[in-house]
Amino acid sequence: MTQTAPWWRGAAIYQIYPRSFADANGDGIGDLPGIAARLDHVASLGVEAVWISPFYASPMADFGYDISDYCAVDPIFGTLADFDAVIARARELGLKIIVDQVYAHTSDKHAWFVESRSSRDNPRADWYVWADPKADGTPPNNWQSIFGGPAWRWDARRGQYYMHNFLAEQPQLNCHNPEVQDALLGVAKFWLDRGVSGFRIDALNHAMHDPLLRDNPPAPQDGKLRTRPYDFQIQRYNQSHPDLLAFIERLQALIASYPDTYSLAEVGGLNAGVEMKAFTEGPARLNSAYGFDFLYAESLTPARVAATQEFWADEPGPNTDGGWPSWAFENHDAPRAVSRWCAPEHRDAFARMKAMLLLSLRGNPIVYQGEELGLEQDEVPFELLQDPEAIANWPLTLSRDGVRTPLPWQAQDEHGGFTSGHPWLPLSEANLARAIDRQEGDPASLLHLTRHLVHLRRDDAALRRGTCEVLLADETRLVLRRAAEGRSVLAVFNIGERDAAWPQDVPITGKVLAAVNEAAPGMLPAWAAIWIEE
């Protein structure tokens, strides 16, 4: 690895969920002016880029991931001028802005779909996935939607079914159609011309289906509770068609034609690892990808971490270092990690170890808003739920609302300084007590620790972009060696509730770069972590 590596290689990224970051106009919903006003907090962490979740025009059936106009800002978030102000403020602070792109589907209110459903012979008739019913009137095949029920909705206008992998209000785009691809590339160009530094591409492997509409095979029983019909199938044909790779190359060619850009794919499913590597293989494809290795994991173990790092170990090939992963422990869809991975009494210690672990991994660490504060998963009562999936599958599906509650800025404010009005989701007392102003005043807080660790990683070639070798992964202990440019750093962890013996093969005489939870030679206390320069 040389000093000429692109800016994004190893850069820490901060995710902003606009509805819950900061509300500037008092309507209870976060907005773009709120982001611009509060970006200094993000910059202070030492991250180099900000990923902003959708703020586009939308009926909000899925809170912005159902887009009715790709090139317009929804009025609840502001205007295009407000977005330009975010870009300008980010540049002042040395931050790059990455925005979501959703290519698998639109809203059913999008002008493209309105035209497509109007007849079978209009100019956009083939822009979405339409199919005739079977002879008995039932859907064309057995595909099931992620949010529950068949992945097909009857439309009397055309006398056909249209496909939707998610909500029925999110009809599936036909990305096999070159005209659709051209239109989506036009959307990407619109935002690149406006100053964004790249894209996080939502559910990218859902963007192409099997044109033959073959039935998905049944999934073998794995002992897990099945809460949706979707869980009963192997998603072989409703997503991940091989032709998607050609579209990815077209997309990356456009993105790379702009300087200092970055592309990141979200990839889910049983074959996510293989697809992530395919999507990032070679310079003609995307820069990075991330999946759900940690986001929905019920536990954090050394074995799980080791498997992810070994899967992305350096390999010879056309793409430098054999592909570049990104990692997130929580986001707007996945529950807060401190609520999933440890008992309540251990959350403070665990959050400190977890921060150090995320920043030790080879790849790009993605910090979700509030993660730097150690926020826990909020419990939102049924009558206040907004998440359509949680409402439909109550109480067996964990609500995404619990990770989307407002970011607390001020501990003494009723709504955490997030809004002067009534917030769209409630904020718990536990998370209010972890507010930014309170942690800023405490030098020993998780906020200050996160800031310190991000800056250390940013300036250390081994931690930022070095190779990663797993030296030990037993029941609770994990040891990684990060190496680059002739130097190396050992990252040592005790991912457990009890003290553990110091790993015998790990030197204890090197320079300590950082340590949390009183890690000391001879023993590793519970939830301990230490960086040692060899």
N, C-alpha and C positions, 0 to 999 in steps of 0.2 A: 504494500500500500504506500502511496506517495502523498506528498502534500498537495498534489493537484487533484485529489479526489473531489467530486462534486460536493457542494455545500450540504446536500441532504443526507449524505452517507453517514449514518450514526446520529443525525440531528434529533433532538427531542422536540416533539410536537405536542401542542396543547389543543384539546378539543373543546370548542364552545358550542353548547346547545342553546341557540338564541332565545328560545322562549323563557329560559330560566337563568340567564347570565346576569342581565341588568336591565331594568325597565326605566326608560327616561321620561315617558309621558304619563305615567301613573295609571295606565289601564290594566295593570296586573300581569302583563305579558312582556317579557324581555324583547328588546328591539335593537336595531343597528346603531342608533345614537347611543344607546346604553353601552354597546360594545366599544364604540369609539372612545367614550368617556372613561372606560375602565381598562383599556388595553395596557396601561402602565403596570398594572398588577401582573399581567401575563408576562410582559417583557422582563419584569424584575426577577422572574423565576430562572431566566437564562435560556429558555427555549428559543428555537430559531424560526419556528413556523407555527401558525395557528390554523387549525381546520375548523371551519364554520359549517355546522349542519344546515340543512335547507332553510332558506328564507324567501323562497320563490312564491309567486302567486299560487294559491292552493285553496281548495275548499276545506282543508285540514281534516279530512276523514282519517288520515294517518299522520296528522301533524306535520305536514310539509313534504312527506315522501310521496304524496299524490299531487303532482305538479300540473297546474292548468296553463301555465305560461313559463317556459324555461328562462326567458329573458326579461322577466319583470319581477320586481320585489313585491311581496304581499303587503298591502297597506298596514297590517298589524305590526310589521317589522320596520316600515318606513318607505323610503323611495330609493331610486337608483342614485340620486345625489347623496343620500345617507350612506349607501354602500361605498361610493367614491370617497367619502370622508373617512370611512374605516380604512380603506387602502392607503390614503394619505397619512393617517395617524400611524398606521403600522410601519410605513416607510420611515417616519420620523423616529420610531422606536427600534428600527433595525429588524423588524419582523416581516416574514413573508406570509401571505394569506393564501390558504388552500380552501377550495369550496367543494361541496358535494356535487356530484353529477349522478343522476338517476336515469339509466338507459334501459332498464328492463321494462318499465311501464310508465304511464302517465296517469293523470286523473281522468275520470270519465267525463269531466267538464272541459278537457283540453279541446281546442278547436280542431285538432287533427282527428280526435276520436268522434267528435260531433259529426264531422263530415264522413268519416269512415263508416259509421253506423247508419248513415242516411240511405244508403242503397248498396247494391252489389257491384255497381259499375262506375262509382264516382272516382275522381283522381286519387283518393287516398283509401280506396276500398281494401287494398292489400297492405295497409300500414300497420294493421293489428292482426292478431291471430284469430281468425274466424273459421268455423267448421260446421258442417251440416250435422243434424242429429242422427242418431241411429234410427233404424226403421221403426222402432217403438217410441221414438221421441226423446229418448234419454241422451245424455251427453256423449260426445264422440269417443271418449275413452274414460279410464278410471282415475285420471290425475286428480290429486287433492290439493287444495290451497293450504298454505302455511297457517292461515288464521282460522281454518276450520271449514269443512264442507268441500264439495266438488270445486275444482279449479275452472269451472265453466258457468257462465251466466247466459240465460236465454235472452235474445233480443228480437222482439217481434218485427222491428223495422226491416231487418234483413231476413228474418226467418232462419236465423242461425244462432249458434252459441259463440260467445267470445271467451277467450282464455284469460284467467287472472291467477297468478301464483300467490298473490297476497289477497287484499280485499277485493270485493267485486267492483268497488269504486276505483280500482287500479288496473285497468285493462292492459294486457300484455302487448308491448310493441313487437312488431315483426322485424327484428333486426337482420333477418336474412335478406330483406329488401334493400337494395343499394340506395334507393331514395331515402329510406329511413336513416340509414347510416350517414348519408350526406347531410340530412337535416340535423342529426345529433352532432356531427362534426361542426356544423354551423353554430350550434349552441356553444360548444367548447370554445370556438374561435371568438364568439361574442365576449365571453368572460376573460379569455386570455388578453384580448385587446383592451379590456377594462382594467387590467393590471394584476390579475391573480397570478400566483406562481405555480399553479398546478391544481390537481383534483384528487379527491378521494372518491372512488367510483363505487357506488352502492350496489350490492348484490350482483356483481358483474357476471358471475356464472349463470345467473338466471336470465340473461339477456337473449339467449338463443335456445330454441326447443328442437325436438325431433320433428321435421316436417311430415313424417309418415304417421305421426300421432299414435305410436305404439303404446300399449298399456305398460305401466310401471309394474315390475314384479313385486310380490309381497316381501316384506322385511321379516327376517327370522326373529323369533321372540328372544329378547336379550334380558328379560327380567325387569326392565324398567317400566314404570307406569306410562301407559299411552293415553294422552289426554286429547289427542286430535286424530282424525282419520289419516292425516298426513304421516303420522308416526307409524302407520301400518305398511308403508311402502318404502322401497328403495327408489330414490328419485333419479332414475336412469335416463328417462326420455323427456321430462318436462323442463330440463335445464342442461347446461354444459355441452352443447353441441360443438363438435370439433371446428366448425366454420367460424366460431367466435374468435379464434386466434388471428384470422386474417383481418377482422375488424379491429382487434387490439393493435395490430401493427399499423393500420391506417390512423388510429387515434394517437398512438405514440409518435408517429411521424409529425403530426400536427403539433402536439405538445412540445416535442423536442425542437421544433423550429423557432420556439421562443426561448430566450436565454434564461438560465438559472431556474428551470422548472422541475417539477416533481410529480410523479404519478403513482397512486396507491390504490390497489384494488382490494375490496372486501370480498372474501370468498368463503362460503359456507358449504356444509354437506359432508358426506362420508369420505369423499375423495379430495377434500380441500387442499391437503398438502401437495398432492400431485398436481392439481390444477394451479395452485399458487406458483409452483416452480415453472409450469408451462407458460403461465401468463407473464413471467419475468425472465424467461430464458432468452439470452442474447440481447444485444443493444437495440434491436428493433422493437422490443416489447417493453412492458411497463417497468418502472424503476423498482417497485416494491409491491408487496401484498401482505395482507394479514387475514387470519381466520379466527376461529373460536377455540383455539387450544386452551386458553385460560378464561375466556369471557363467560362460559357457562359451566366451567369445571366445578364440581362439588367440593373439591379439596385441592390444596396446593401441596405437592410433594416433591422431593428431590428427583424422583424418577420422572415425573411429568416434565419438570424443567429440563432435565438431562435429555429426554427424548426430543424435545423441540430444538435444543441447541445442536444435537447430533444430526438431526434431520437436515438442518441448514448449515452443516459444517462446510468448510471451504472445499470446492471441487474445481478441477480444471474444466474449462469450457469457454465459449465465446463471451459469456457474461462474466464480468469481473467477480471473482470469488464464488462463482456458481449460484448467483441469485442473492437477493437482499430482502430479508424479512422485516416486518414491523410487528410490534407487540403492544397489546392493550390488556390490562387486567379488569377494566370496567369501561363502560361507555353508556350512551343514551338508551341502549337496548338491554344491556346486561347489568345485573344487580351489583351493588357496591361490594367490593371484594372483602372488606373487613367484616361484612355481615355473612358472607358465605364461608369464609375460610378459617374463622377462629371464634371462640366463645366470647361473649360480651366483655368479660373481665380482662381479656387479653388484647383488646382492640388497639389500645394506644401503643403497646410494645410491638404488636404485629404490624401496625401501619408503618412503623419506622423501618422494620426489617423489609417489608414489602417494597417500600420506596427504593431501598438500596438494591433489591433484587431486580426490579424493573429496569433500573439504570445500569445494571451489570450485563444485560443480555446483548448479544450481538444482533444489531439491527437498529431500527428506529423505535424508541420508546414513545408511546402516546399516553399523555397524562390527561385524563378526563376532568373537566372542571369540578372542583371540590375534592378531588383525590389528594391534592396537596394539603388539604385540611383534615384528612382522615374521616370524611363524612361517611355515615352509615346509611343503610337502606331505610328510607322512611316508610312507615306503614300508613297507607292511604286507605281510609274506609271506603266500602263499596259505593256509598252514596256520593262520594267525591271523585270516583275514578273517572279518568278521561281516556285511558288506553282501550281501544276497541277490542284487542285480543283478550285482555284481562276480563273485560265485561262479558265477552262471549263465552269464555271458558271458566268463569268464576266457579269455585275458588281454586281450581287445580292449576291454573297458569299464574305464575308470579307476575304481578303487574310491573310494567316498565315505568309506571308513574313514580314508583318509589326511588328511582335513580334520577328522575327528572325534576325533582322539587327544587325550588329556587336556591341559588348560591347565596349563602349568608355573608353579608359584608360588615354588618354592625350588630354586635351581640345585644345591645340594649334597645334595639328597635324591634317593634312587634313583628315586622315582616323581614327582619334581618337587613334592612337598608336596600333590599332588592327593589321595592316599589313603594310609592306613596299611596297606592290604591289597595285593592284586594287581590292577592296573588292567585294565579290560575290553579296552583296546587299549594297545599299547606306545607309549612316548614315546621319540623319537629323541634321541641325544646332541646333535645340532645344535639342536633346539628346547629341550632342557633348558638349554643354554647361554644361551638368550634369556629365562630365567625372570624373573618380575616382580620378585623381590627384587634380582636383579643389576641390572636396568635402573633400579629405584628409586634405587640407589646411584650411578648414572652420569648426571650432569646433561645429557650430550649424547646420551642414549639416544633411541630411537624412541618409547618410552613417554612420556618427558617432552615430546618434540616433539608427539606426538598430543594430549596434554593441553593444551598451549599453543595449538595450532591450533583445537581444539574450543572452547575458551573464547573465543578471538578471534572465531571465526565466530558463536558464540552472542550476542555483544554487538554485532555489526556488522550493521546493518539491510541493507546492500547484499549482503553475503555470505550472510546468513541467509535472506532472502526476496525479494531484488531480482530484477529482470529479468536475463536472460543473453543477451548478444550475442556472437556469434563474430566476432572481428575478423581472425583469421588461423588457418588450419589447413593447413599444408603437410606436407612429408614427416616432419619431426620437431618443428616448432614449433607451439604452440597458444597463442592469446591470447583470453581471454574478458573481457568487461566486465560486471560485476555492478553494478546501479544501483538505488537506492531512496532516497526521502526527500531528494532534492536532492544526493546525493553518489554517487560511484562508485568502484569498486575494479577495477583491472586484475589479472588472474591470468595470468601468463606462464609457459610451460613449454617445456622441451626434453625431449621424450619420445624419447630416443635415446642411443646409446652414445658419440657423438662430440660435441665442442663445436660450437656453431652461432653464427652471427652474431646479435647482438641485432636484433629486428624494427625496421626503420627507422621505422615509423609509430607506435611505442609510446614515449611520453614516458619519460624516465629521471630526471626531476627530482622526481617526487612522493615522498610519504612512504612508506617501506618498512614495511609492517605485519609481514611475515614473509618469510623466504627460506630455502631449503634447498640444500645442496650448492654453497655459495659462488657463487651467482648474482651477477653483477656487471655494471654498465653496460658496453656494448661487446661483450660475449660472453655466451653462455649455455653454461656447462659441461654435460657429459652429465648427464642426469636432474636438471636444475635446475628450480626453481620459485620464484616470487616474487609476493607480493601488494603492489601499489602503489596507494596512495590518490591518486586524481587531484585 
